[in-house]
Amino acid sequence: MKKLTGTFRSTQWDPYLLVAQIVAMQALLYVSLGTIMFVMDLFAEANHTLDHLFEYHEIHVTDIGGRLVIFAFVLNSLCGSGLLWFIVRRTKLCLDFSVTFHFIHLVVCWWYNSAFPSTISWWMLNAVCTALMCVCGEFLCLKTELREIPVGYSALNNKVDL
């Protein structure tokens, strides 16, 4: 018996696509964070180490190095919103991918430090970056999704040759 449902935005659960998107997002976000952090370390004349990416004690506002680390994470979340638009392209999945990236980052930081992140600045920064990445990614994806739907009088008069 044939289903009488439409096919607009019908999705089928594809675990390979989902895992590939998560891996791509994770890898590209860490590459962009590393690149941004490298540039920030040049400005601060600091050593280039993985501690800036994963050591939760590096996130503080007491000196220029800590503020540049915070700025790099915020800038990376904006890059992440662009990656959400480029890789995921679905508004309703932006929250899922934002939280997934930051959850995996939490696990990696926990492993790297051999201790659970306990500073309030680390938690606040990651919460703000998750929200910023999600909201900006949703904005970009929604703008693209709405652009693809022709609305208006001129769109109704255009004839499509099938």
For each residue, the residues with C-beta under 8 A, 3 or more apart:
1:
2:
3:
4:
5: 10
6: 10
7: 10
8:
9:
10: 5 6 7
11:
12:
13: 18
14: 17 18
15: 18 19
16: 19 20
17: 14 20 21
18: 13 14 15 21 22
19: 15 16 22 23
20: 16 17 23 24
21: 17 18 24 25 87 88 97
22: 18 19 25 26 97 100
23: 19 20 26 27
24: 20 21 27 28 87
25: 21 22 28 29 80 83 84 87 88 97 100 101
26: 22 23 29 30 101 104
27: 23 24 30 31
28: 24 25 31 32 83 87
29: 25 26 32 33 76 79 80 83 101
30: 26 27 33 34 53
31: 27 28 34 35
32: 28 29 35 36 76 79 80 83
33: 29 30 36 37 53 72 73 76
34: 30 31 37 38 53
35: 31 32 38 39
36: 32 33 39 40 72 75 76 79
37: 33 34 40 41 48 52 53 69 72
38: 34 35 41 42 48
39: 35 36 42 43
40: 36 37 43 44 52 68 69 71 72
41: 37 38 44 45 46 47 48 52 68
42: 38 39 45
43: 39 40 68
44: 40 41 64 65 68
45: 41 42
46: 41 52 65
47: 41
48: 37 38 41 52
49: 52
50: 53 54 55 112
51: 54 55 58
52: 37 40 41 46 48 49 55 58 69 72
53: 30 33 34 37 50
54: 50 51 108 109 112 113
55: 50 51 52 58 109 112 113
56: 59 109 113 117 118 119 122
57: 60 119
58: 51 52 55 65 66 69
59: 56 66 69 70 73 119 121 122 125
60: 57 63 66 119 121
61: 66 67 70 121
62: 66
63: 60 66 67
64: 44 67 68
65: 44 46 58 68 69
66: 58 59 60 61 62 63 69 70
67: 61 63 64 70 71
68: 40 41 43 44 64 65 71 72
69: 37 40 52 58 59 65 66 72 73
70: 59 61 66 67 73 74 125
71: 40 67 68 74 75
72: 33 36 37 40 52 68 69 75 76
73: 33 59 69 70 76 77 125 126 129
74: 70 71 77 78 125 128 129 132
75: 36 71 72 78 79
76: 29 32 33 36 72 73 79 80 129
77: 73 74 80 81 128 129 130 132 133 136
78: 74 75 81 82 132 133 136
79: 29 32 36 75 76 82 83
80: 25 29 32 76 77 83 84 98 101 129 133 137
81: 77 78 84 85 94 132 133 134 135 136 137 139 140
82: 78 79 85 86 137 140
83: 25 28 29 32 79 80 86 87
84: 25 80 81 87 88 93 94 97 98 133 137 140 141
85: 81 82 88 89 137 140 141 144
86: 82 83 89
87: 21 24 25 28 83 84
88: 21 25 84 85 93 94 97 137 141
89: 85 86 141 144
90: 93 94 141 145
91: 94 138 141 142 145
92: 95
93: 84 88 90 96 97
94: 81 84 88 90 91 97 98 133 134 137 138 141
95: 92 98 99 134 138
96: 93 99 100
97: 21 22 25 84 88 93 94 100 101 137
98: 80 84 94 95 101 102 130 133 134 137
99: 95 96 102 103 130 134
100: 22 25 96 97 103 104
101: 25 26 29 80 97 98 104 105 133
102: 98 99 105 106 126 129 130
103: 99 100 106 107
104: 26 100 101 107 108
105: 101 102 108 109 126
106: 102 103 109 110 117 126
107: 103 104 110 111
108: 54 104 105 111 112
109: 54 55 56 105 106 112 113 117 122
110: 106 107 113 115 116 117
111: 107 108 114
112: 50 54 55 108 109
113: 54 55 56 109 110 117
114: 111
115: 110 118
116: 110
117: 56 106 109 110 113 122 123
118: 56 115 122
119: 56 57 59 60 122 123
120: 123 124
121: 59 60 61 124 125
122: 56 59 109 117 118 119 125 126
123: 117 119 120 126 127
124: 120 121 127 128
125: 59 70 73 74 121 122 128 129
126: 73 102 105 106 122 123 129 130
127: 123 124 130 131
128: 74 77 124 125 131 132
129: 73 74 76 77 80 102 125 126 132 133
130: 77 98 99 102 126 127 133 134
131: 127 128 134 135
132: 74 77 78 81 128 129 135 136
133: 77 78 80 81 84 94 98 101 129 130 136 137
134: 81 94 95 98 99 130 131 137 138
135: 81 131 132 138 139
136: 77 78 81 132 133 139 140
137: 80 81 82 84 85 88 94 97 98 133 134 140 141
138: 91 94 95 134 135 141 142
139: 81 135 136 142 143
140: 81 82 84 85 136 137 143 144
141: 84 85 88 89 90 91 94 137 138 144 145
142: 91 138 139 145 146
143: 139 140 146 147
144: 85 89 140 141 147 148
145: 90 91 141 142 148 149
146: 142 143 149
147: 143 144
148: 144 145
149: 145 146
150: 155 158
151: 155
152: 155 156
153: 156 157
154: 157 158
155: 150 151 152 158
156: 152 153
157: 153 154
158: 150 154 155
159:
160:
161:
162:
